[in-house]
Amino acid sequence: MQVFVSLLLVIGSVLLFLFTARQRDFDHADRLALLPTEDDELTTEGTES
């Protein structure tokens, strides 16, 4: 019984992954992860190169 339930969970997760990969739902999250959270200041105080 546990093997059957585990197999159903694996098949369900693979199907959901394929569905979201085909719909490209995750592309927006990838772009948002690359956006800066705060504006960079133009002046760099205290750092001299």
PQR file of N, CA, C, O and H, with PARSE charges and radii, in Angstrom:
ATOM      1  N   MET A   1       0.823  -1.201   0.000 -0.4000 1.5000
ATOM      2  CA  MET A   1       0.000   0.000   0.000 -0.0000 2.0000
ATOM      3  C   MET A   1       0.865   1.262   0.000  0.5500 1.7000
ATOM      4  O   MET A   1       0.559   2.218  -0.712 -0.5500 1.4000
ATOM      5  N   GLN A   2       1.944   1.274   0.793 -0.4000 1.5000
ATOM      6  CA  GLN A   2       2.819   2.450   0.845 -0.0000 2.0000
ATOM      7  C   GLN A   2       3.539   2.662  -0.475  0.5500 1.7000
ATOM      8  O   GLN A   2       3.783   3.799  -0.878 -0.5500 1.4000
ATOM      9  H   GLN A   2       2.193   0.497   1.371  0.4000 1.0000
ATOM     10  N   VAL A   3       3.880   1.570  -1.149 -0.4000 1.5000
ATOM     11  CA  VAL A   3       4.552   1.684  -2.441 -0.0000 2.0000
ATOM     12  C   VAL A   3       3.606   2.309  -3.458  0.5500 1.7000
ATOM     13  O   VAL A   3       4.025   3.132  -4.272 -0.5500 1.4000
ATOM     14  H   VAL A   3       3.682   0.646  -0.822  0.4000 1.0000
ATOM     15  N   PHE A   4       2.353   1.928  -3.416 -0.4000 1.5000
ATOM     16  CA  PHE A   4       1.360   2.481  -4.337 -0.0000 2.0000
ATOM     17  C   PHE A   4       1.172   3.980  -4.114  0.5500 1.7000
ATOM     18  O   PHE A   4       1.126   4.747  -5.076 -0.5500 1.4000
ATOM     19  H   PHE A   4       2.013   1.260  -2.755  0.4000 1.0000
ATOM     20  N   VAL A   5       1.064   4.399  -2.873 -0.4000 1.5000
ATOM     21  CA  VAL A   5       0.893   5.819  -2.557 -0.0000 2.0000
ATOM     22  C   VAL A   5       2.145   6.599  -2.957  0.5500 1.7000
ATOM     23  O   VAL A   5       2.040   7.695  -3.508 -0.5500 1.4000
ATOM     24  H   VAL A   5       1.101   3.776  -2.091  0.4000 1.0000
ATOM     25  N   SER A   6       3.318   6.048  -2.687 -0.4000 1.5000
ATOM     26  CA  SER A   6       4.565   6.715  -3.072 -0.0000 2.0000
ATOM     27  C   SER A   6       4.663   6.854  -4.581  0.5500 1.7000
ATOM     28  O   SER A   6       5.088   7.892  -5.089 -0.5500 1.4000
ATOM     29  H   SER A   6       3.403   5.158  -2.239  0.4000 1.0000
ATOM     30  N   LEU A   7       4.273   5.814  -5.293 -0.4000 1.5000
ATOM     31  CA  LEU A   7       4.307   5.856  -6.753 -0.0000 2.0000
ATOM     32  C   LEU A   7       3.341   6.909  -7.285  0.5500 1.7000
ATOM     33  O   LEU A   7       3.669   7.620  -8.235 -0.5500 1.4000
ATOM     34  H   LEU A   7       3.929   4.971  -4.880  0.4000 1.0000
ATOM     35  N   LEU A   8       2.162   7.017  -6.693 -0.4000 1.5000
ATOM     36  CA  LEU A   8       1.210   8.048  -7.109 -0.0000 2.0000
ATOM     37  C   LEU A   8       1.757   9.451  -6.843  0.5500 1.7000
ATOM     38  O   LEU A   8       1.567  10.352  -7.661 -0.5500 1.4000
ATOM     39  H   LEU A   8       1.895   6.439  -5.922  0.4000 1.0000
ATOM     40  N   LEU A   9       2.427   9.644  -5.718 -0.4000 1.5000
ATOM     41  CA  LEU A   9       3.004  10.956  -5.418 -0.0000 2.0000
ATOM     42  C   LEU A   9       4.113  11.317  -6.398  0.5500 1.7000
ATOM     43  O   LEU A   9       4.207  12.466  -6.831 -0.5500 1.4000
ATOM     44  H   LEU A   9       2.581   8.912  -5.054  0.4000 1.0000
ATOM     45  N   VAL A  10       4.943  10.359  -6.747 -0.4000 1.5000
ATOM     46  CA  VAL A  10       6.024  10.618  -7.701 -0.0000 2.0000
ATOM     47  C   VAL A  10       5.459  10.936  -9.078  0.5500 1.7000
ATOM     48  O   VAL A  10       5.900  11.884  -9.727 -0.5500 1.4000
ATOM     49  H   VAL A  10       4.867   9.426  -6.395  0.4000 1.0000
ATOM     50  N   ILE A  11       4.497  10.161  -9.521 -0.4000 1.5000
ATOM     51  CA  ILE A  11       3.897  10.402 -10.840 -0.0000 2.0000
ATOM     52  C   ILE A  11       3.187  11.754 -10.857  0.5500 1.7000
ATOM     53  O   ILE A  11       3.268  12.489 -11.841 -0.5500 1.4000
ATOM     54  H   ILE A  11       4.139   9.390  -8.994  0.4000 1.0000
ATOM     55  N   GLY A  12       2.489  12.082  -9.764 -0.4000 1.5000
ATOM     56  CA  GLY A  12       1.816  13.373  -9.691 -0.0000 2.0000
ATOM     57  C   GLY A  12       2.788  14.539  -9.720  0.5500 1.7000
ATOM     58  O   GLY A  12       2.529  15.545 -10.382 -0.5500 1.4000
ATOM     59  H   GLY A  12       2.423  11.485  -8.965  0.4000 1.0000
ATOM     60  N   SER A  13       3.900  14.419  -9.014 -0.4000 1.5000
ATOM     61  CA  SER A  13       4.869  15.511  -9.003 -0.0000 2.0000
ATOM     62  C   SER A  13       5.551  15.676 -10.361  0.5500 1.7000
ATOM     63  O   SER A  13       5.829  16.800 -10.779 -0.5500 1.4000
ATOM     64  H   SER A  13       4.111  13.603  -8.476  0.4000 1.0000
ATOM     65  N   VAL A  14       5.819  14.585 -11.042 -0.4000 1.5000
ATOM     66  CA  VAL A  14       6.418  14.669 -12.382 -0.0000 2.0000
ATOM     67  C   VAL A  14       5.436  15.306 -13.356  0.5500 1.7000
ATOM     68  O   VAL A  14       5.826  16.135 -14.178 -0.5500 1.4000
ATOM     69  H   VAL A  14       5.594  13.672 -10.703  0.4000 1.0000
ATOM     70  N   LEU A  15       4.174  14.927 -13.267 -0.4000 1.5000
ATOM     71  CA  LEU A  15       3.171  15.522 -14.154 -0.0000 2.0000
ATOM     72  C   LEU A  15       3.002  17.016 -13.893  0.5500 1.7000
ATOM     73  O   LEU A  15       2.888  17.803 -14.832 -0.5500 1.4000
ATOM     74  H   LEU A  15       3.858  14.254 -12.599  0.4000 1.0000
ATOM     75  N   LEU A  16       2.986  17.406 -12.623 -0.4000 1.5000
ATOM     76  CA  LEU A  16       2.873  18.827 -12.315 -0.0000 2.0000
ATOM     77  C   LEU A  16       4.104  19.603 -12.766  0.5500 1.7000
ATOM     78  O   LEU A  16       3.980  20.735 -13.233 -0.5500 1.4000
ATOM     79  H   LEU A  16       3.078  16.766 -11.860  0.4000 1.0000
ATOM     80  N   PHE A  17       5.291  19.010 -12.633 -0.4000 1.5000
ATOM     81  CA  PHE A  17       6.506  19.669 -13.107 -0.0000 2.0000
ATOM     82  C   PHE A  17       6.460  19.861 -14.622  0.5500 1.7000
ATOM     83  O   PHE A  17       6.802  20.932 -15.123 -0.5500 1.4000
ATOM     84  H   PHE A  17       5.391  18.091 -12.254  0.4000 1.0000
ATOM     85  N   LEU A  18       6.040  18.829 -15.349 -0.4000 1.5000
ATOM     86  CA  LEU A  18       5.954  18.944 -16.807 -0.0000 2.0000
ATOM     87  C   LEU A  18       4.910  19.976 -17.218  0.5500 1.7000
ATOM     88  O   LEU A  18       5.107  20.708 -18.188 -0.5500 1.4000
ATOM     89  H   LEU A  18       5.763  17.959 -14.941  0.4000 1.0000
ATOM     90  N   PHE A  19       3.803  20.036 -16.488 -0.4000 1.5000
ATOM     91  CA  PHE A  19       2.765  21.020 -16.798 -0.0000 2.0000
ATOM     92  C   PHE A  19       3.278  22.439 -16.594  0.5500 1.7000
ATOM     93  O   PHE A  19       3.061  23.298 -17.448 -0.5500 1.4000
ATOM     94  H   PHE A  19       3.643  19.442 -15.700  0.4000 1.0000
ATOM     95  N   THR A  20       3.959  22.700 -15.474 -0.4000 1.5000
ATOM     96  CA  THR A  20       4.467  24.054 -15.233 -0.0000 2.0000
ATOM     97  C   THR A  20       5.617  24.397 -16.168  0.5500 1.7000
ATOM     98  O   THR A  20       5.776  25.556 -16.551 -0.5500 1.4000
ATOM     99  H   THR A  20       4.135  22.001 -14.780  0.4000 1.0000
ATOM    100  N   ALA A  21       6.423  23.406 -16.542 -0.4000 1.5000
ATOM    101  CA  ALA A  21       7.510  23.676 -17.490 -0.0000 2.0000
ATOM    102  C   ALA A  21       6.948  24.019 -18.863  0.5500 1.7000
ATOM    103  O   ALA A  21       7.501  24.860 -19.572 -0.5500 1.4000
ATOM    104  H   ALA A  21       6.295  22.464 -16.231  0.4000 1.0000
ATOM    105  N   ARG A  22       5.863  23.376 -19.234 -0.4000 1.5000
ATOM    106  CA  ARG A  22       5.261  23.658 -20.534 -0.0000 2.0000
ATOM    107  C   ARG A  22       4.566  25.018 -20.541  0.5500 1.7000
ATOM    108  O   ARG A  22       4.588  25.717 -21.554 -0.5500 1.4000
ATOM    109  H   ARG A  22       5.414  22.693 -18.659  0.4000 1.0000
ATOM    110  N   GLN A  23       3.947  25.401 -19.413 -0.4000 1.5000
ATOM    111  CA  GLN A  23       3.263  26.687 -19.312 -0.0000 2.0000
ATOM    112  C   GLN A  23       4.228  27.841 -19.080  0.5500 1.7000
ATOM    113  O   GLN A  23       3.853  29.003 -19.238 -0.5500 1.4000
ATOM    114  H   GLN A  23       3.930  24.833 -18.590  0.4000 1.0000
ATOM    115  N   ARG A  24       5.462  27.534 -18.707 -0.4000 1.5000
ATOM    116  CA  ARG A  24       6.505  28.533 -18.428 -0.0000 2.0000
ATOM    117  C   ARG A  24       6.084  29.498 -17.322  0.5500 1.7000
ATOM    118  O   ARG A  24       6.282  30.708 -17.442 -0.5500 1.4000
ATOM    119  H   ARG A  24       5.767  26.590 -18.578  0.4000 1.0000
ATOM    120  N   ASP A  25       5.509  28.969 -16.255 -0.4000 1.5000
ATOM    121  CA  ASP A  25       5.078  29.781 -15.123 -0.0000 2.0000
ATOM    122  C   ASP A  25       6.255  30.289 -14.300  0.5500 1.7000
ATOM    123  O   ASP A  25       6.129  31.298 -13.606 -0.5500 1.4000
ATOM    124  H   ASP A  25       5.349  27.986 -16.158  0.4000 1.0000
ATOM    125  N   PHE A  26       7.379  29.619 -14.364 -0.4000 1.5000
ATOM    126  CA  PHE A  26       8.505  29.937 -13.492 -0.0000 2.0000
ATOM    127  C   PHE A  26       9.423  30.994 -14.079  0.5500 1.7000
ATOM    128  O   PHE A  26      10.331  31.450 -13.386 -0.5500 1.4000
ATOM    129  H   PHE A  26       7.482  28.800 -14.927  0.4000 1.0000
ATOM    130  N   ASP A  27       9.227  31.401 -15.323 -0.4000 1.5000
ATOM    131  CA  ASP A  27      10.101  32.398 -15.943 -0.0000 2.0000
ATOM    132  C   ASP A  27      10.026  33.740 -15.231  0.5500 1.7000
ATOM    133  O   ASP A  27      11.044  34.415 -15.079 -0.5500 1.4000
ATOM    134  H   ASP A  27       8.488  31.030 -15.886  0.4000 1.0000
ATOM    135  N   HIS A  28       8.845  34.135 -14.795 -0.4000 1.5000
ATOM    136  CA  HIS A  28       8.681  35.416 -14.128 -0.0000 2.0000
ATOM    137  C   HIS A  28       9.447  35.436 -12.801  0.5500 1.7000
ATOM    138  O   HIS A  28      10.047  36.451 -12.447 -0.5500 1.4000
ATOM    139  H   HIS A  28       8.018  33.587 -14.919  0.4000 1.0000
ATOM    140  N   ALA A  29       9.427  34.347 -12.086 -0.4000 1.5000
ATOM    141  CA  ALA A  29      10.152  34.281 -10.820 -0.0000 2.0000
ATOM    142  C   ALA A  29      11.660  34.366 -11.045  0.5500 1.7000
ATOM    143  O   ALA A  29      12.372  34.952 -10.230 -0.5500 1.4000
ATOM    144  H   ALA A  29       8.940  33.523 -12.373  0.4000 1.0000
ATOM    145  N   ASP A  30      12.147  33.797 -12.126 -0.4000 1.5000
ATOM    146  CA  ASP A  30      13.575  33.880 -12.434 -0.0000 2.0000
ATOM    147  C   ASP A  30      13.990  35.320 -12.715  0.5500 1.7000
ATOM    148  O   ASP A  30      15.061  35.749 -12.285 -0.5500 1.4000
ATOM    149  H   ASP A  30      11.568  33.322 -12.788  0.4000 1.0000
ATOM    150  N   ARG A  31      13.164  36.062 -13.423 -0.4000 1.5000
ATOM    151  CA  ARG A  31      13.487  37.462 -13.705 -0.0000 2.0000
ATOM    152  C   ARG A  31      13.438  38.304 -12.433  0.5500 1.7000
ATOM    153  O   ARG A  31      14.280  39.180 -12.234 -0.5500 1.4000
ATOM    154  H   ARG A  31      12.294  35.713 -13.772  0.4000 1.0000
ATOM    155  N   LEU A  32      12.460  38.042 -11.577 -0.4000 1.5000
ATOM    156  CA  LEU A  32      12.357  38.817 -10.344 -0.0000 2.0000
ATOM    157  C   LEU A  32      13.532  38.555  -9.414  0.5500 1.7000
ATOM    158  O   LEU A  32      13.931  39.445  -8.664 -0.5500 1.4000
ATOM    159  H   LEU A  32      11.776  37.331 -11.739  0.4000 1.0000
ATOM    160  N   ALA A  33      14.087  37.363  -9.449 -0.4000 1.5000
ATOM    161  CA  ALA A  33      15.203  37.034  -8.580 -0.0000 2.0000
ATOM    162  C   ALA A  33      16.452  37.833  -8.957  0.5500 1.7000
ATOM    163  O   ALA A  33      17.341  38.023  -8.128 -0.5500 1.4000
ATOM    164  H   ALA A  33      13.762  36.640 -10.058  0.4000 1.0000
ATOM    165  N   LEU A  34      16.520  38.295 -10.194 -0.4000 1.5000
ATOM    166  CA  LEU A  34      17.695  39.031 -10.654 -0.0000 2.0000
ATOM    167  C   LEU A  34      17.557  40.533 -10.459  0.5500 1.7000
ATOM    168  O   LEU A  34      18.530  41.267 -10.635 -0.5500 1.4000
ATOM    169  H   LEU A  34      15.797  38.141 -10.868  0.4000 1.0000
ATOM    170  N   LEU A  35      16.360  41.009 -10.095 -0.4000 1.5000
ATOM    171  CA  LEU A  35      16.167  42.437  -9.911 -0.0000 2.0000
ATOM    172  C   LEU A  35      16.770  42.888  -8.584  0.5500 1.7000
ATOM    173  O   LEU A  35      16.706  42.156  -7.596 -0.5500 1.4000
ATOM    174  H   LEU A  35      15.570  40.413  -9.952  0.4000 1.0000
ATOM    175  N   PRO A  36      17.352  44.078  -8.553 -0.5600 1.5000
ATOM    176  CA  PRO A  36      17.884  44.576  -7.279  0.2800 2.0000
ATOM    177  C   PRO A  36      16.745  44.934  -6.338  0.5500 1.7000
ATOM    178  O   PRO A  36      15.676  45.353  -6.781 -0.5500 1.4000
ATOM    179  N   THR A  37      16.974  44.770  -5.045 -0.4000 1.5000
ATOM    180  CA  THR A  37      15.937  45.092  -4.073 -0.0000 2.0000
ATOM    181  C   THR A  37      15.971  46.560  -3.677  0.5500 1.7000
ATOM    182  O   THR A  37      14.949  47.117  -3.277 -0.5500 1.4000
ATOM    183  H   THR A  37      17.843  44.430  -4.686  0.4000 1.0000
ATOM    184  N   GLU A  38      17.126  47.188  -3.783 -0.4000 1.5000
ATOM    185  CA  GLU A  38      17.260  48.598  -3.444 -0.0000 2.0000
ATOM    186  C   GLU A  38      18.066  49.297  -4.530  0.5500 1.7000
ATOM    187  O   GLU A  38      18.858  48.675  -5.239 -0.5500 1.4000
ATOM    188  H   GLU A  38      17.956  46.736  -4.108  0.4000 1.0000
ATOM    189  N   ASP A  39      17.846  50.603  -4.646 -0.4000 1.5000
ATOM    190  CA  ASP A  39      18.626  51.385  -5.602 -0.0000 2.0000
ATOM    191  C   ASP A  39      20.044  51.553  -5.080  0.5500 1.7000
ATOM    192  O   ASP A  39      20.256  51.825  -3.899 -0.5500 1.4000
ATOM    193  H   ASP A  39      17.203  51.108  -4.071  0.4000 1.0000
ATOM    194  N   ASP A  40      21.003  51.390  -5.967 -0.4000 1.5000
ATOM    195  CA  ASP A  40      22.390  51.633  -5.588 -0.0000 2.0000
ATOM    196  C   ASP A  40      22.626  53.141  -5.545  0.5500 1.7000
ATOM    197  O   ASP A  40      22.150  53.886  -6.401 -0.5500 1.4000
ATOM    198  H   ASP A  40      20.831  51.169  -6.927  0.4000 1.0000
ATOM    199  N   GLU A  41      23.367  53.569  -4.533 -0.4000 1.5000
ATOM    200  CA  GLU A  41      23.704  54.982  -4.440 -0.0000 2.0000
ATOM    201  C   GLU A  41      24.874  55.272  -5.384  0.5500 1.7000
ATOM    202  O   GLU A  41      25.762  54.440  -5.571 -0.5500 1.4000
ATOM    203  H   GLU A  41      23.753  52.964  -3.837  0.4000 1.0000
ATOM    204  N   LEU A  42      24.856  56.449  -5.963 -0.4000 1.5000
ATOM    205  CA  LEU A  42      25.921  56.812  -6.910 -0.0000 2.0000
ATOM    206  C   LEU A  42      27.215  57.147  -6.181  0.5500 1.7000
ATOM    207  O   LEU A  42      28.302  56.974  -6.733 -0.5500 1.4000
ATOM    208  H   LEU A  42      24.136  57.125  -5.811  0.4000 1.0000
ATOM    209  N   THR A  43      27.106  57.618  -4.963 -0.4000 1.5000
ATOM    210  CA  THR A  43      28.319  57.950  -4.213 -0.0000 2.0000
ATOM    211  C   THR A  43      28.733  56.767  -3.361  0.5500 1.7000
ATOM    212  O   THR A  43      27.902  56.111  -2.733 -0.5500 1.4000
ATOM    213  H   THR A  43      26.223  57.758  -4.515  0.4000 1.0000
ATOM    214  N   THR A  44      30.016  56.507  -3.350 -0.4000 1.5000
ATOM    215  CA  THR A  44      30.546  55.428  -2.510 -0.0000 2.0000
ATOM    216  C   THR A  44      31.385  56.068  -1.422  0.5500 1.7000
ATOM    217  O   THR A  44      32.563  56.372  -1.612 -0.5500 1.4000
ATOM    218  H   THR A  44      30.691  57.040  -3.860  0.4000 1.0000
ATOM    219  N   GLU A  45      30.757  56.261  -0.290 -0.4000 1.5000
ATOM    220  CA  GLU A  45      31.442  56.934   0.810 -0.0000 2.0000
ATOM    221  C   GLU A  45      32.271  55.921   1.599  0.5500 1.7000
ATOM    222  O   GLU A  45      31.790  54.839   1.935 -0.5500 1.4000
ATOM    223  H   GLU A  45      29.800  56.014  -0.136  0.4000 1.0000
ATOM    224  N   GLY A  46      33.506  56.280   1.887 -0.4000 1.5000
ATOM    225  CA  GLY A  46      34.357  55.443   2.723 -0.0000 2.0000
ATOM    226  C   GLY A  46      35.089  54.345   1.979  0.5500 1.7000
ATOM    227  O   GLY A  46      35.874  53.611   2.580 -0.5500 1.4000
ATOM    228  H   GLY A  46      33.897  57.159   1.614  0.4000 1.0000
ATOM    229  N   THR A  47      34.853  54.220   0.704 -0.4000 1.5000
ATOM    230  CA  THR A  47      35.589  53.208  -0.059 -0.0000 2.0000
ATOM    231  C   THR A  47      36.433  53.908  -1.106  0.5500 1.7000
ATOM    232  O   THR A  47      35.913  54.529  -2.033 -0.5500 1.4000
ATOM    233  H   THR A  47      34.216  54.817   0.216  0.4000 1.0000
ATOM    234  N   GLU A  48      37.723  53.800  -0.947 -0.4000 1.5000
ATOM    235  CA  GLU A  48      38.636  54.405  -1.899 -0.0000 2.0000
ATOM    236  C   GLU A  48      39.441  53.298  -2.562  0.5500 1.7000
ATOM    237  O   GLU A  48      39.966  52.409  -1.892 -0.5500 1.4000
ATOM    238  H   GLU A  48      38.146  53.295  -0.194  0.4000 1.0000
ATOM    239  N   SER A  49      39.532  53.362  -3.881 -0.4000 1.5000
ATOM    240  CA  SER A  49      40.286  52.336  -4.612 -0.0000 2.0000
ATOM    241  C   SER A  49      41.644  52.852  -5.010  0.5500 1.7000
ATOM    242  O   SER A  49      42.421  52.129  -5.633 -0.5500 1.4000
ATOM    243  H   SER A  49      39.106  54.085  -4.425  0.4000 1.0000
TER
END
